[in-house]
């Protein structure tokens, strides 16, 4: 860890006697911020564009090798930084962006870094993953600082071991910085977030973040010297509760408290599955959604790569079964014996270390949401002749729809979320941003028809700005990629996202330590219900992804069900609130 030059902050310390809106939608793990030396640079979208100038292409290509062909200094020939397969985004009007950030909140105008030393008067800020934080300014404005230190240890150096790279070739150990963004990834995040938001926002697809600018840190926070400058991306944000870690895993843990398992009718649930579904006649024999999608990922998106990207390789189980409406079911208006949890008893909460007794500061919020859910259930029972979907059915269907709509809209722009290989990848590894924790809960008061927004576009790239920095054409500087190859990238991304959404990957967020607990609480009928819910989610995703294809089932937006579902979401978040995504 490097010495920190700390400048005191003077902001009122908030009352933490009860948890509320901030802890539901942002976080609970408090972090401490200090102003440190460096520059603050403002992002203005109209001044930035992709560059095909030779010098810029050479700079982008250099990142494919340790030391960036000497660009990182004589002492850093073994240092690796991210190498996104795309041309650089450059400032078209000047060599550097403006440093006039006088319109920003005062707190953000100088670089901030997470620190161990607690300031007596400090801003309200929460951890976001290992390297980021979300900080509050004013009554209800939140700002994301992406890359403001590795936990509270500043910027640290990681040393890797020898291994085999994604090409199957031996690779020497390398070093990299943990806890920061880099100037190239910071600019890419700001640029791609703005580009995507400009297209998707009019379509009703919400971005979690709004681009503002970035910090460039200075001594004493340059652990690799002046040629490798840590940066931090600054964005205004809607929230930080993640679909995988906080929503889906929380619902799985709560499921025994949300339905009466003894009243589940096995025959009703089995009836939703099409004839092609393996094991559809028995809850004990039914092949679950997760297994089918993992198999599909293996069969369709496996190695060896072709021109640097995975191509279909037919192997694995059920290769002849299409992953579509002929295989997956949907609950539709199937009646579920839904209940509200006990308002006076909060179950154990889960962290990376395991379960623990619930924090009493959640008591009020837990009680309110249990009571509200109970009222919603009573109202829905009164409307029983209208046969609305169950709340859980609606929630899973709309989550799938939100995810599918974003992915369809992104891919229609011929844009990848960030699926590629570079020198950081070991054999069989890929970078892939298409996972559940890159979808974030939208606060209910925003009044959208969606539960989720998207984020994390620092590795995103388009077909026309693609630059092969690492594959067979890496020395050519050729810009662009064939439609066939790029479509394969998008297909891999699409399948990976579906696989993760139905719980087939650790990025879904359910801690390994909690899986044993979940399985111990699930009877046969709860396991069957979970399969039905994930099938329903997948149908909603596919309905949206395939441009509102009516062969797939999705629950239409319903204000009453939407309100009810938010209560379940908030209860799920409480259970997982201290698990930092």
Backbone torsions as a table, in degrees:
resi	resn	phi	psi	omega
1	UNK	NA	144.3	-177.0
2	UNK	-103.1	151.9	-179.9
3	UNK	-59.6	136.5	-178.7
4	UNK	-102.6	134.1	172.6
5	UNK	-93.8	103.6	-168.9
6	UNK	-102.9	130.0	174.7
7	UNK	-109.5	127.1	-174.3
8	UNK	-65.5	146.0	174.3
9	UNK	-105.9	151.9	-179.4
10	UNK	-132.5	83.7	178.4
11	UNK	-131.1	145.3	-175.2
12	UNK	-60.9	135.2	178.0
13	UNK	-78.0	126.1	-174.9
14	UNK	-75.5	158.1	175.5
15	UNK	-74.5	122.3	-177.6
16	UNK	-111.8	23.0	-177.0
17	UNK	-71.1	-27.7	177.8
18	UNK	-137.2	140.5	174.9
19	UNK	-82.6	154.1	-178.7
20	UNK	-155.5	-139.2	-174.2
21	UNK	-56.1	-45.8	-176.8
22	UNK	-61.1	-43.1	-177.3
23	UNK	-73.1	-29.3	176.6
24	UNK	-68.0	-49.0	-169.6
25	UNK	-98.3	-13.0	-176.5
26	UNK	-116.9	-67.2	-177.3
27	UNK	175.4	179.4	177.2
28	UNK	-130.5	-17.3	-179.1
29	UNK	-83.4	104.2	-176.9
30	UNK	-71.1	143.2	173.1
31	UNK	-127.8	163.0	-176.7
32	UNK	-117.9	134.6	-175.8
33	UNK	-116.4	144.3	174.6
34	UNK	-134.1	147.4	174.4
35	UNK	-79.5	135.0	-175.8
36	UNK	-132.5	165.3	-179.2
37	UNK	-62.9	146.1	177.9
38	UNK	153.0	-170.7	-179.3
39	UNK	-116.9	149.5	172.7
40	UNK	-115.8	126.3	-174.9
41	UNK	-121.7	133.2	-177.1
42	UNK	-89.7	139.2	177.8
43	UNK	-97.6	125.6	175.1
44	UNK	-124.8	110.8	-165.6
45	UNK	-58.0	-37.1	-174.7
46	UNK	-66.4	-13.9	-177.3
47	UNK	-95.8	1.8	-174.2
48	UNK	-119.7	143.6	178.8
49	UNK	-158.0	156.9	174.6
50	UNK	-67.0	142.4	-177.2
51	UNK	-115.7	134.4	173.6
52	UNK	-110.4	16.8	174.8
53	UNK	-63.5	144.9	-174.9
54	UNK	-57.3	-42.6	-177.2
55	UNK	-66.6	-34.4	179.6
56	UNK	-73.4	-37.3	176.1
57	UNK	-65.5	-41.7	178.5
58	UNK	-60.8	-40.1	179.0
59	UNK	-65.1	-43.3	179.3
60	UNK	-64.0	-42.8	-179.7
61	UNK	-65.0	-31.6	-176.3
62	UNK	-65.0	-23.4	-177.6
63	UNK	-71.3	-11.0	-179.0
64	UNK	-72.6	-14.5	-176.9
65	UNK	-122.5	148.7	176.7
66	UNK	-54.9	138.1	180.0
67	UNK	80.6	-6.7	178.3
68	UNK	52.0	46.7	178.9
69	UNK	54.5	40.6	176.5
70	UNK	88.8	-4.8	-176.6
71	UNK	-69.8	-19.3	-176.6
72	UNK	-95.1	5.0	177.7
73	UNK	101.2	157.4	-174.7
74	UNK	-63.9	-26.5	-178.1
75	UNK	-88.7	-1.5	-173.0
76	UNK	-122.3	34.4	-178.3
77	UNK	-69.6	-13.4	178.4
78	UNK	-105.8	12.0	-177.8
79	UNK	-90.6	134.2	179.4
80	UNK	-114.2	136.4	173.0
81	UNK	-124.7	161.9	-176.6
82	UNK	-57.2	141.4	179.9
83	UNK	-126.7	80.1	178.5
84	UNK	-67.7	136.8	-176.6
85	UNK	-78.2	70.0	-178.6
86	UNK	-159.5	157.2	175.6
87	UNK	-67.3	156.9	-179.2
88	UNK	-71.4	152.4	171.5
89	UNK	-94.8	124.3	-175.6
90	UNK	-124.3	157.1	176.9
91	UNK	-78.6	118.1	-172.6
92	UNK	-82.3	-18.8	-174.5
93	UNK	-101.1	-13.5	-177.0
94	UNK	-163.0	170.5	179.6
95	UNK	-77.4	-24.4	179.8
96	UNK	-137.9	146.2	175.9
97	UNK	-69.8	164.7	-177.8
98	UNK	-67.0	147.1	174.5
99	UNK	-103.0	10.8	178.1
100	UNK	-82.3	97.3	179.3
101	UNK	-115.0	31.0	-177.9
102	UNK	-63.8	-21.0	178.6
103	UNK	-81.6	-9.7	179.7
104	UNK	-77.8	158.3	169.6
105	UNK	-55.9	141.4	-175.4
106	UNK	-54.2	-40.0	-178.2
107	UNK	-55.8	-33.5	-172.1
108	UNK	-93.7	-3.7	-170.6
109	UNK	-73.9	-18.5	174.8
110	UNK	-119.2	149.0	-176.7
111	UNK	-54.7	137.1	178.7
112	UNK	-113.8	146.1	179.7
113	UNK	-139.1	141.4	174.6
114	UNK	-69.9	137.0	-176.2
115	UNK	-136.3	162.6	176.1
116	UNK	-78.3	-36.3	-174.3
117	UNK	-70.5	118.1	179.6
118	UNK	-80.7	127.0	176.3
119	UNK	-81.1	144.1	-176.9
120	UNK	-62.4	-45.0	174.2
121	UNK	-113.2	119.5	-173.5
122	UNK	-143.2	163.0	175.9
123	UNK	-72.9	158.1	176.0
124	UNK	-84.0	115.7	-177.3
125	UNK	-141.1	146.9	-179.7
126	UNK	-125.2	152.5	174.9
127	UNK	-68.9	142.9	171.8
128	UNK	-129.0	99.6	-172.5
129	UNK	65.3	-158.8	-177.8
130	UNK	-83.5	-38.5	-168.1
131	UNK	-104.7	0.1	-171.7
132	UNK	-128.4	172.3	176.9
133	UNK	-147.9	159.1	174.2
134	UNK	-125.5	125.8	-171.9
135	UNK	-122.8	143.8	-177.0
136	UNK	-96.4	137.9	174.7
137	UNK	-130.7	126.1	-179.8
138	UNK	74.2	-155.7	-174.6
139	UNK	-71.4	-43.8	-174.4
140	UNK	-157.0	40.8	174.2
141	UNK	-110.9	131.5	-177.7
142	UNK	-121.1	144.4	-176.9
143	UNK	-131.0	134.8	-179.5
144	UNK	-93.5	130.8	174.6
145	UNK	-113.4	97.1	-172.9
146	UNK	-96.2	100.1	-178.5
147	UNK	109.8	38.6	-176.4
148	UNK	-105.9	33.2	174.9
149	UNK	120.4	145.7	178.4
150	UNK	-81.3	100.5	-167.1
151	UNK	50.9	-127.3	178.5
152	UNK	-111.5	28.1	-178.4
153	UNK	-101.6	12.1	-176.1
154	UNK	70.8	-149.5	178.3
155	UNK	-98.1	124.1	-175.4
156	UNK	-115.9	160.2	-179.5
157	UNK	-101.8	127.3	175.1
158	UNK	-99.9	137.3	176.3
159	UNK	-111.8	119.2	179.3
160	UNK	-91.9	170.2	178.2
161	UNK	-103.6	168.4	174.7
162	UNK	-60.8	151.9	180.0
163	UNK	-166.5	-164.4	176.9
164	UNK	-116.3	127.9	-177.7
165	UNK	-80.3	179.6	-175.0
166	UNK	-66.4	-14.5	175.4
167	UNK	-88.3	-4.3	-177.3
168	UNK	85.5	13.5	-178.1
169	UNK	-105.0	149.8	178.1
170	UNK	-59.5	143.3	179.3
171	UNK	-132.2	136.8	-179.2
172	UNK	-76.2	159.7	174.2
173	UNK	-59.1	151.7	176.4
174	UNK	-140.5	168.7	175.8
175	UNK	-115.9	150.8	170.2
176	UNK	-150.6	166.4	179.4
177	UNK	-91.2	135.7	174.8
178	UNK	-111.1	140.2	176.0
179	UNK	105.3	-2.1	-175.6
180	UNK	-128.9	166.5	161.0
181	UNK	-96.7	177.0	175.1
182	UNK	-123.1	160.3	-174.8
183	UNK	-56.8	-41.5	-178.2
184	UNK	-65.8	-42.4	-179.6
185	UNK	-74.1	-31.7	176.8
186	UNK	-63.1	-48.7	-179.8
187	UNK	-64.3	-39.8	179.1
188	UNK	-62.3	-44.3	178.4
189	UNK	-58.6	-47.4	-177.8
190	UNK	-65.3	-43.2	-178.0
191	UNK	-69.3	-50.8	-176.6
192	UNK	-67.9	-36.3	177.1
193	UNK	-61.2	-41.8	179.1
194	UNK	-67.9	-44.9	179.8
195	UNK	-60.2	-48.3	-177.2
196	UNK	-67.1	-42.1	179.7
197	UNK	-63.3	-37.5	179.5
198	UNK	-60.6	-31.6	-179.7
199	UNK	-90.3	-42.6	-171.1
200	UNK	-83.9	-31.2	-178.2
201	UNK	-58.7	-42.5	175.9
202	UNK	-63.3	-18.9	177.8
203	UNK	-88.6	2.2	179.8
204	UNK	83.7	18.3	177.8
205	UNK	-105.8	115.3	-170.7
206	UNK	-88.9	133.3	169.6
207	UNK	-84.2	139.3	177.5
208	UNK	-72.3	-30.3	-172.3
209	UNK	-118.9	148.7	172.0
210	UNK	-118.0	127.6	-174.0
211	UNK	-66.9	135.0	176.6
212	UNK	-124.5	-50.4	-177.7
213	UNK	167.3	-156.2	-179.6
214	UNK	-156.9	160.5	175.1
215	UNK	-100.5	142.5	166.4
216	UNK	-113.4	116.5	-176.7
217	UNK	-79.9	157.4	-179.2
218	UNK	-128.0	178.5	175.3
219	UNK	-53.2	141.3	10.2
220	UNK	-93.9	24.2	-175.8
221	UNK	-110.2	43.7	176.1
222	UNK	-123.1	77.0	-172.3
223	UNK	-63.2	-21.8	178.0
224	UNK	-110.2	13.7	178.5
225	UNK	89.1	180.0	-170.8
226	UNK	-71.5	-13.7	-178.7
227	UNK	-83.3	-12.4	179.3
228	UNK	-127.0	89.6	-172.3
229	UNK	-92.7	116.5	173.6
230	UNK	-64.3	142.4	178.6
231	UNK	-130.4	164.0	178.1
232	UNK	-136.8	129.1	-179.5
233	UNK	-85.2	132.9	-179.6
234	UNK	-111.8	123.0	-178.2
235	UNK	-142.7	144.5	168.2
236	UNK	-79.4	142.9	-170.4
237	UNK	-136.7	154.6	178.3
238	UNK	-83.3	-32.8	-175.4
239	UNK	177.5	-171.6	-178.3
240	UNK	-147.6	12.0	176.6
241	UNK	-84.7	126.4	-168.1
242	UNK	-96.8	146.9	-178.5
243	UNK	-58.8	-45.8	-176.5
244	UNK	-73.7	-61.1	-173.4
245	UNK	-64.6	-42.7	-170.5
246	UNK	-101.3	-38.1	-175.4
247	UNK	-89.4	-61.3	-173.7
248	UNK	-65.8	-44.7	-179.9
249	UNK	-67.5	-37.1	177.3
250	UNK	-63.8	-40.4	178.2
251	UNK	-65.1	-41.9	179.1
252	UNK	-59.6	-42.5	179.8
253	UNK	-67.3	-36.5	-177.5
254	UNK	-82.7	-13.1	-170.3
255	UNK	-51.1	-40.7	178.1
256	UNK	-62.5	-18.3	179.5
257	UNK	-97.8	-2.9	-177.2
258	UNK	-106.2	-13.8	177.4
259	UNK	-140.5	153.2	172.5
260	UNK	-89.1	102.9	-174.4
261	UNK	-60.3	-35.3	-176.8
262	UNK	-67.0	-16.5	179.6
263	UNK	-100.5	-0.4	176.5
264	UNK	-69.6	131.8	179.9
265	UNK	-98.5	109.1	-175.8
266	UNK	-56.7	-42.6	-176.7
267	UNK	-64.5	-33.4	178.5
268	UNK	-66.6	-41.6	-179.3
269	UNK	-71.0	-41.9	179.6
270	UNK	-64.5	-26.2	-176.6
271	UNK	-69.0	-14.2	-177.8
272	UNK	-79.2	-15.7	-172.9
273	UNK	-86.1	135.7	178.1
274	UNK	-66.3	165.9	-176.6
275	UNK	-60.9	-29.7	-177.2
276	UNK	-74.7	-10.8	-174.8
277	UNK	-71.1	120.5	178.2
278	UNK	-60.8	130.8	176.3
279	UNK	76.2	18.3	-172.3
280	UNK	-65.3	-12.8	-176.6
281	UNK	-91.5	-1.4	-177.1
282	UNK	-150.2	134.1	177.0
283	UNK	-62.2	-31.3	-179.1
284	UNK	-73.7	-27.9	-174.6
285	UNK	-101.9	-11.9	-174.8
286	UNK	-59.9	129.8	174.5
287	UNK	-81.0	124.9	-171.3
288	UNK	-81.7	167.2	-176.6
289	UNK	-59.1	-43.1	-177.9
290	UNK	-58.9	-47.8	-178.5
291	UNK	-63.3	-41.2	-179.4
292	UNK	-64.3	-38.8	-177.8
293	UNK	-78.6	-33.5	175.0
294	UNK	-64.2	-43.4	176.8
295	UNK	-59.3	-41.2	-178.9
296	UNK	-65.2	-40.7	178.3
297	UNK	-61.3	-43.1	179.5
298	UNK	-65.7	-44.4	-173.9
299	UNK	-71.8	-33.8	-171.8
300	UNK	-104.9	-20.5	-171.7
301	UNK	-128.3	31.7	-175.7
302	UNK	-92.6	175.7	179.0
303	UNK	-87.4	169.3	8.5
304	UNK	-78.5	156.7	-178.8
305	UNK	-75.8	155.3	173.3
306	UNK	-120.8	122.7	-175.8
307	UNK	51.7	37.3	174.6
308	UNK	87.6	-1.7	-178.4
309	UNK	-132.7	144.6	-178.0
310	UNK	-64.3	135.4	178.2
311	UNK	-115.8	162.3	-178.8
312	UNK	-56.9	137.2	174.3
313	UNK	-137.6	110.3	-171.6
314	UNK	-77.1	100.8	169.1
315	UNK	-158.5	174.9	-174.7
316	UNK	98.7	173.2	-178.7
317	UNK	-79.0	157.0	176.1
318	UNK	54.6	43.7	-176.7
319	UNK	-67.5	-21.4	-175.8
320	UNK	-92.5	-0.6	-178.6
321	UNK	-93.1	117.1	176.9
322	UNK	-68.5	139.5	177.8
323	UNK	-88.0	83.0	-177.4
324	UNK	-151.3	-162.1	-175.9
325	UNK	-63.8	-17.0	179.2
326	UNK	-82.4	-5.4	-179.1
327	UNK	-118.0	-34.8	-175.7
328	UNK	-102.4	143.7	178.6
329	UNK	-98.7	178.4	175.7
330	UNK	-147.5	137.5	-175.1
331	UNK	-69.2	-30.4	178.8
332	UNK	55.4	-124.6	-178.3
333	UNK	-98.3	17.7	177.0
334	UNK	-56.4	130.2	-178.6
335	UNK	-75.0	131.4	175.4
336	UNK	-118.1	140.9	-180.0
337	UNK	-79.4	70.9	-174.6
338	UNK	-79.9	146.2	177.8
339	UNK	-140.1	167.4	172.9
340	UNK	-99.1	143.7	176.4
341	UNK	-63.2	163.9	176.4
342	UNK	-62.6	121.5	-176.5
343	UNK	-69.2	-16.6	-176.5
344	UNK	-98.7	-4.4	-175.8
345	UNK	-129.9	109.8	175.0
346	UNK	-88.3	126.3	177.2
347	UNK	-63.2	172.8	175.9
348	UNK	-60.5	146.4	174.1
349	UNK	-97.4	155.1	-174.5
350	UNK	-116.4	138.3	174.4
351	UNK	-128.8	-177.9	177.3
352	UNK	-63.2	-24.6	-178.8
353	UNK	-86.4	-13.2	-179.2
354	UNK	126.8	-164.6	-176.7
355	UNK	-82.1	156.4	173.6
356	UNK	-153.6	164.9	179.4
357	UNK	-63.5	144.0	-176.2
358	UNK	-66.0	142.6	176.0
359	UNK	-68.2	128.0	-176.8
360	UNK	-65.0	-16.8	178.3
361	UNK	-68.4	-11.2	176.5
362	UNK	-88.9	-7.6	-171.0
363	UNK	-54.2	-47.1	-176.4
364	UNK	-64.6	-47.1	-178.0
365	UNK	-66.6	-40.1	177.4
366	UNK	-59.9	-48.3	-178.8
367	UNK	-60.4	-44.9	-178.9
368	UNK	-60.4	-44.1	-176.8
369	UNK	-73.6	-34.2	174.4
370	UNK	-64.2	-43.8	178.8
371	UNK	-63.9	-43.9	179.8
372	UNK	-63.6	-41.6	178.9
373	UNK	-63.6	-40.4	178.2
374	UNK	-61.6	-41.8	178.0
375	UNK	-64.7	-41.3	179.1
376	UNK	-62.9	-41.3	179.2
377	UNK	-64.2	-40.2	178.1
378	UNK	-63.4	-42.1	179.4
379	UNK	-64.5	-41.3	180.0
380	UNK	-66.5	-34.1	177.5
381	UNK	-67.5	-34.8	176.7
382	UNK	-65.9	-29.8	178.9
383	UNK	-92.4	17.8	-174.3
384	UNK	-50.5	-37.9	179.5
385	UNK	-59.1	-23.5	179.6
386	UNK	-78.8	-12.7	176.1
387	UNK	49.4	54.5	172.6
388	UNK	-69.3	157.6	175.8
389	UNK	-61.3	159.2	171.7
390	UNK	-64.6	157.1	-178.1
391	UNK	-61.5	-44.6	179.1
392	UNK	-63.2	-39.8	177.1
393	UNK	-59.5	-49.1	-179.9
394	UNK	-59.7	-45.9	-176.8
395	UNK	-61.5	-49.2	-178.7
396	UNK	-66.3	-39.0	179.9
397	UNK	-63.6	-45.0	-178.0
398	UNK	-72.5	-33.1	173.7
399	UNK	-60.8	-46.6	177.3
400	UNK	-60.0	-42.6	-179.3
401	UNK	-63.6	-44.8	178.6
402	UNK	-57.4	-45.4	-178.3
403	UNK	-67.7	-43.1	-180.0
404	UNK	-66.2	-36.4	179.8
405	UNK	-66.6	-42.6	177.0
406	UNK	-62.7	-47.8	-176.7
407	UNK	-64.2	-39.9	177.2
408	UNK	-61.2	-46.4	-177.4
409	UNK	-65.4	-39.6	178.6
410	UNK	-65.0	-46.3	-178.2
411	UNK	-70.0	-28.1	175.1
412	UNK	-64.7	-24.6	175.3
413	UNK	-82.6	4.5	-174.4
414	UNK	53.9	49.6	-178.1
415	UNK	-126.5	132.0	173.9
416	UNK	-94.4	139.4	177.1
417	UNK	-64.1	-25.1	-178.8
418	UNK	136.3	68.5	-179.7
419	UNK	-121.8	110.3	-175.4
420	UNK	-168.8	174.2	174.6
421	UNK	-122.0	147.3	172.9
422	UNK	-149.1	-168.3	-173.8
423	UNK	-67.0	-15.4	176.5
424	UNK	-77.8	-17.5	-176.4
425	UNK	-81.2	135.6	170.5
426	UNK	-92.0	176.8	-174.0
427	UNK	-54.5	126.1	178.9
428	UNK	83.2	-4.1	-177.0
429	UNK	-91.1	149.9	174.0
430	UNK	-136.4	148.8	161.0
431	UNK	-77.9	136.4	175.5
432	UNK	-155.6	115.6	179.9
433	UNK	-85.5	-2.5	-176.9
434	UNK	-83.2	79.6	177.4
435	UNK	-144.7	167.3	-169.5
436	UNK	-62.4	-31.2	-176.9
437	UNK	-78.3	-0.5	171.4
438	UNK	-97.8	13.8	168.1
439	UNK	-113.8	131.5	-170.2
440	UNK	-122.1	141.8	-179.3
441	UNK	-65.5	129.6	174.6
442	UNK	-87.3	129.5	176.1
443	UNK	-56.3	139.8	-173.8
444	UNK	-59.5	-34.8	-175.6
445	UNK	-68.0	-11.1	176.6
446	UNK	-67.4	-19.9	171.3
447	UNK	73.0	22.2	178.4
448	UNK	-85.8	165.8	174.9
449	UNK	-84.6	-0.5	-178.7
450	UNK	-106.4	149.9	171.6
451	UNK	-88.1	-23.9	-165.0
452	UNK	-126.5	149.0	170.6
453	UNK	-123.2	168.1	-176.9
454	UNK	-113.3	159.6	173.8
455	UNK	-155.6	-174.8	173.9
456	UNK	70.1	71.8	179.4
457	UNK	-111.7	24.2	-178.2
458	UNK	-75.4	-9.6	175.4
459	UNK	-115.0	7.7	-175.9
460	UNK	-72.6	148.9	177.8
461	UNK	-153.5	161.5	-177.8
462	UNK	-111.2	165.5	-179.9
463	UNK	-63.8	-41.0	-174.0
464	UNK	-80.6	-12.9	176.2
465	UNK	-109.4	8.8	179.5
466	UNK	-61.4	138.1	176.6
467	UNK	-135.3	119.0	-178.5
468	UNK	-73.5	95.7	-176.5
469	UNK	-88.1	-7.2	-169.8
470	UNK	-144.5	-17.6	-175.6
471	UNK	-86.3	-153.0	-172.3
472	UNK	-71.4	-20.8	179.8
473	UNK	-104.4	20.2	-170.1
474	UNK	-66.3	-20.3	-179.5
475	UNK	-92.2	-6.7	-172.6
476	UNK	-85.7	-25.5	-175.2
477	UNK	72.4	18.1	-179.4
478	UNK	-69.8	129.9	179.0
479	UNK	-100.4	135.8	-179.5
480	UNK	104.4	164.6	-176.3
481	UNK	-147.5	148.4	-179.1
482	UNK	-64.7	149.8	-179.5
483	UNK	-59.2	-39.6	-178.6
484	UNK	-62.5	-47.9	-178.9
485	UNK	-66.0	-42.8	-178.8
486	UNK	-66.6	-37.9	176.4
487	UNK	-61.8	-33.0	175.9
488	UNK	-67.6	-36.6	175.3
489	UNK	-61.6	-48.1	-179.0
490	UNK	-65.1	-36.2	178.1
491	UNK	-64.4	-44.8	177.8
492	UNK	-59.2	-42.5	179.8
493	UNK	-63.3	-44.7	179.1
494	UNK	-61.0	-47.0	-179.1
495	UNK	-68.5	-41.3	177.9
496	UNK	-59.5	-42.3	-179.8
497	UNK	-62.7	-46.1	178.9
498	UNK	-61.6	-42.7	-179.1
499	UNK	-60.1	-44.5	-179.3
500	UNK	-67.6	-40.4	-177.1
501	UNK	-61.1	-31.1	-178.7
502	UNK	-94.6	15.7	170.5
503	UNK	89.3	17.7	-175.0
504	UNK	-91.2	10.8	-175.2
505	UNK	-150.6	151.5	-177.3
506	UNK	-63.3	-22.3	179.7
507	UNK	-71.3	-6.2	171.5
508	UNK	-62.7	-27.1	172.2
509	UNK	108.9	-15.1	179.8
510	UNK	-69.0	117.4	-178.7
511	UNK	-61.2	142.3	178.0
512	UNK	-57.1	-35.1	-178.3
513	UNK	-67.7	-21.3	-179.9
514	UNK	-91.1	-17.3	-176.1
515	UNK	-61.7	-42.2	179.3
516	UNK	-61.5	-40.2	178.3
517	UNK	-62.9	-46.0	-179.6
518	UNK	-59.3	-47.2	-178.5
519	UNK	-63.5	-33.5	-179.2
520	UNK	-71.0	-24.4	-178.6
521	UNK	-93.8	-11.3	-176.1
522	UNK	-91.8	121.0	167.6
523	UNK	-83.5	-179.9	-177.9
524	UNK	-57.5	-40.2	-175.1
525	UNK	-76.0	-32.1	175.1
526	UNK	-67.6	-39.8	176.5
527	UNK	-61.7	-41.3	178.2
528	UNK	-64.0	-42.9	179.0
529	UNK	-61.4	-40.4	180.0
530	UNK	-61.8	-40.0	176.6
531	UNK	-62.4	-43.1	178.8
532	UNK	-61.1	-41.0	-179.3
533	UNK	-67.4	-41.6	178.8
534	UNK	-69.7	-34.8	172.4
535	UNK	-60.8	-43.2	179.8
536	UNK	-62.3	-41.3	176.2
537	UNK	-60.2	-45.2	-177.6
538	UNK	-65.2	-37.8	176.7
539	UNK	-63.4	-41.6	177.3
540	UNK	-62.7	-41.2	177.8
541	UNK	-60.8	-49.1	-175.9
542	UNK	-67.8	-34.2	177.9
543	UNK	-59.8	-41.6	179.5
544	UNK	-76.0	-45.2	-175.4
545	UNK	-63.2	-37.3	-179.8
546	UNK	-93.4	37.1	169.7
547	UNK	59.6	53.6	176.9
548	UNK	58.4	40.9	177.5
549	UNK	-63.8	118.0	-174.1
550	UNK	-73.2	-5.8	174.5
551	UNK	-70.5	-18.8	178.7
552	UNK	-101.5	151.9	-176.1
553	UNK	-100.2	136.5	173.0
554	UNK	-145.3	144.1	176.5
555	UNK	-77.7	129.0	176.6
556	UNK	-67.8	153.1	177.8
557	UNK	-57.9	134.3	178.4
558	UNK	-139.9	121.6	-173.8
559	UNK	-60.4	-41.9	-179.1
560	UNK	-66.1	-45.1	179.6
561	UNK	-67.9	-34.7	179.1
562	UNK	-63.5	-45.6	177.8
563	UNK	-61.5	-44.5	179.8
564	UNK	-62.8	-41.7	-178.1
565	UNK	-64.7	-34.5	178.5
566	UNK	-62.0	-32.8	176.9
567	UNK	-64.0	-42.2	176.9
568	UNK	-63.5	-42.9	179.5
569	UNK	-59.1	-46.5	-178.0
570	UNK	-64.7	-37.3	176.4
571	UNK	-63.9	-40.0	178.0
572	UNK	-63.9	-42.4	179.6
573	UNK	-61.2	-41.0	179.8
574	UNK	-58.0	-43.6	-179.1
575	UNK	-61.9	-35.0	-175.7
576	UNK	-108.5	15.4	-168.2
577	UNK	-62.1	-31.0	-177.3
578	UNK	-93.7	4.8	176.9
579	UNK	-89.4	109.4	-175.6
580	UNK	-82.3	119.7	-176.8
581	UNK	-74.2	NA	NA
